[in-house]
């Protein structure tokens, strides 16, 4: 299934389009709120594994409804070294079936052709970054 393209600003105000990353694996993860316990653990897990992701050419993109300013504070506080995208109106969150009372913790692994390779609906923030790398071992 083709991943839905989008255009969202990150914590620095830079605009990212999913189509910018054609030809690369993309981890597109949705999370409820900046600087909350589970979301911080998940983001720091990706931060701590980012060199492994980078070395394999895998892009990490986080998405929540928080503002660019909120993302900036969150990224600076925890030294996040990947884009976290602001979806204030929730359109992308809805397109990717992550809407709820709070944004659902869902991750999509998107292949270099722009197709959804795997959807993670039951995410454990403590082990999620490693889980995705393990799943990709035989596919990259």
C-alpha positions as CSV (number, residue, x, y, z in Angstrom):
1,X,0.0,0.0,0.0
2,X,1.3,3.4,-1.0
3,X,2.2,5.8,1.9
4,X,0.3,9.1,1.8
5,X,2.5,12.0,1.0
6,X,2.5,15.0,3.4
7,X,4.3,18.3,4.0
8,X,5.0,19.3,7.7
9,X,7.4,21.5,9.5
10,X,9.9,20.2,12.0
11,X,11.3,21.7,15.2
12,X,13.5,24.1,13.3
13,X,10.7,25.2,10.9
14,X,12.1,23.2,8.0
15,X,9.4,21.6,5.8
16,X,9.6,17.9,5.2
17,X,7.7,16.0,2.5
18,X,7.5,12.2,2.6
19,X,8.2,12.3,-1.1
20,X,11.6,13.9,-0.3
21,X,12.7,10.5,1.1
22,X,11.8,8.3,-1.9
23,X,14.7,5.8,-2.3
24,X,15.2,5.5,1.5
25,X,13.6,3.6,4.3
26,X,11.6,5.8,6.6
27,X,10.4,5.2,10.1
28,X,7.3,7.4,10.5
29,X,6.3,7.3,14.1
30,X,3.3,9.0,15.7
31,X,3.2,9.9,19.4
32,X,0.7,11.6,21.8
33,X,2.6,14.6,23.3
34,X,6.1,16.1,23.7
35,X,7.9,15.8,27.0
36,X,5.6,13.1,28.6
37,X,7.1,9.9,30.0
38,X,6.3,7.4,27.3
39,X,6.9,9.8,24.4
40,X,10.3,10.9,25.9
41,X,11.4,7.3,26.3
42,X,10.4,6.5,22.7
43,X,12.1,9.6,21.3
44,X,15.3,9.0,23.3
45,X,15.3,5.4,22.1
46,X,15.4,6.7,18.5
47,X,18.0,9.3,19.5
48,X,20.2,6.6,21.1
49,X,19.9,4.4,18.0
50,X,20.1,7.1,15.5
51,X,23.7,6.3,14.4
52,X,22.6,2.7,13.6
53,X,19.7,4.1,11.6
54,X,21.9,6.7,9.9
55,X,24.5,4.1,9.0
56,X,21.9,2.1,7.2
57,X,20.4,5.1,5.5
58,X,17.1,5.0,7.4
59,X,15.3,8.3,8.0
60,X,13.4,8.8,11.4
61,X,10.5,11.1,11.4
62,X,8.4,11.7,14.6
63,X,4.9,13.3,14.3
64,X,2.5,14.8,16.9
65,X,0.0,17.6,17.2
66,X,2.4,19.7,19.2
67,X,3.5,23.0,17.8
68,X,6.9,23.7,16.2
69,X,7.8,25.7,19.3
70,X,6.9,22.8,21.6
71,X,8.9,20.4,19.4
72,X,11.9,22.8,19.5
73,X,11.9,22.8,23.3
74,X,11.4,19.0,23.4
75,X,14.2,18.4,20.9
76,X,16.6,20.8,22.7
77,X,15.9,19.3,26.2
78,X,16.6,15.7,25.1
79,X,19.1,16.5,22.3
80,X,16.9,14.8,19.7
81,X,18.9,14.5,16.4
82,X,16.1,13.8,14.0
83,X,13.0,15.7,12.7
84,X,9.9,15.8,14.8
85,X,7.0,17.1,12.7
86,X,4.2,19.4,13.8
87,X,0.7,18.3,12.6
88,X,-1.4,20.8,14.6
89,X,-4.6,20.3,12.5
90,X,-4.2,16.5,12.7
91,X,-4.6,15.8,9.0
92,X,-1.6,13.6,8.7
93,X,-2.4,11.9,12.0
94,X,-5.9,11.1,10.6
95,X,-4.5,10.0,7.2
96,X,-2.3,7.4,9.0
97,X,-5.1,6.2,11.4
98,X,-3.4,7.6,14.5
99,X,-6.2,9.9,15.6
100,X,-7.9,9.3,19.0
101,X,-8.6,11.3,22.1
102,X,-4.8,11.6,22.1
103,X,-2.6,10.7,19.1
104,X,-2.1,7.0,19.1
105,X,1.4,5.6,19.4
106,X,1.7,4.0,15.9
107,X,4.7,3.6,13.7
108,X,4.9,2.9,9.9
109,X,7.9,1.5,8.3
110,X,8.0,2.8,4.7
111,X,10.2,1.2,2.0
112,X,12.3,3.0,-0.6
113,X,9.4,2.8,-3.1
114,X,7.2,4.8,-0.7
115,X,5.1,1.8,0.3
116,X,4.1,0.8,3.8
117,X,6.2,-2.2,4.6
118,X,5.0,-2.7,8.2
119,X,2.6,-1.0,10.7
120,X,3.4,-1.2,14.4
121,X,0.2,-0.7,16.5
122,X,1.3,-2.1,19.8
123,X,4.4,0.0,20.6
124,X,6.5,-0.4,23.7
125,X,8.4,2.9,23.9
126,X,11.4,1.3,25.7
127,X,12.3,-1.2,23.0
128,X,10.6,0.2,19.8
129,X,13.7,1.6,18.2
130,X,15.6,-1.7,18.5
131,X,12.6,-3.7,17.4
132,X,12.4,-1.8,14.1
133,X,16.2,-2.3,13.4
134,X,15.8,-6.0,14.1
135,X,12.9,-6.2,11.7
136,X,15.0,-4.4,9.0
137,X,18.0,-6.7,9.4
138,X,17.1,-9.0,6.5
139,X,15.4,-6.3,4.3
140,X,18.1,-3.7,3.8
